[in-house]
Amino acid sequence: MSWGEDSEIREKNRRSGSATRLGWGGIATAFSVGAPLGLVFLRGSATSDGPTPDWIVAELASQGPTYLYLVACLVGLSVLLPWIGRAREEELIELSRTDALTGLANRRHLEERMQQEAARAARSRTSMAVLFIDLDGLREINARDGHLGGDAALCAVAESLRLTCRCTDFAARFGGDEFVVIAPDTDGTSALKLADRIRSTLLMSSLEKRHALPTASVSIGVASLVAPRPSQIRAVLAAADDALATAKARGRDRAVLAVRDRDPAPELYLSRSDWRAFELAREGTDAGA
């Protein structure tokens, strides 16, 4: 089976008598510098990752326009079509796990990753921190700058997360004006420093682009747990959410760490009320100071 092959081209290739073995890179290089190409064969097998160029690329003797002809045998075509299908399937899966506005992971992807990171932290007996982030005053931004301004503020938060988080961290849009960052191998104190860097990065971005972006700030709740079980993940997330509520109550644009007297043993289930009790205790200490 072939496409684009006619008697004139076949005759030119026969007369030129030159054939070169090229891979995809060689074909791309030749094409970019204007070298005339003849016939490029595609072949593959059920065990290959995708179609690969076969060994014949015959140069054309004429000085006319560059031709790129693809000739595939029936077996090659049977490999090419499933390969295209797999690529399309992978693209659709990626789209289903990505937030359309910010380009971050969506909540579905977040929940999958949280379970994976919790299992890894449990195996290695290391800490895992969760940052619950809320864009301050989105309703006011929408009223002042319109919903496009609100979208720009949300995208600014997402960009701050990309610039600040480590390659091992995982950032996602939780929904609405809320974001979550999972920070592996991170205790509460280190996570609080990360939260402050996120706030500072967003502030600097707002100042640098103040003519194009609305002024934005975030409140962040932080919680961490040593060697959490997958069943404890929601409790850690709830603790970060409670700390976020405290940050909001204290005036916004700040990070609050949900604290406790000591790290609980891995087998101890840490309930939402336990975390809240620790935070309320710290609030009482701060008030008495």
Buried (B, 14 or more C-beta within 10 A) or exposed (E): EEEEBEEEBEEBBEEBEEBBEBEEEBBEEBBEEEBBBBBBBBBBEEEEEEBBBBEBBBBBBEEEEEBBBBBBBEEBBBBBEEBEEEEEEEEEEEEEBBBEEBEBBBBEBBBEBBEBBBBEBBEEEBBBBBBBBBBBBBEEBBEEBEEEBBBBBBBBBBBBBEEBBEEEBBBBBBEEBBBBBBBBBBBBEBBBEBBBBBBEBBBEBBEEEEEEBBBBBBBBBBBBBBBBBEEBBEBBBBBBBBBBBBBBEEEBBBBBBBBBEEBBEBEEEBEBEBBBEBBEEBBEEEEEE
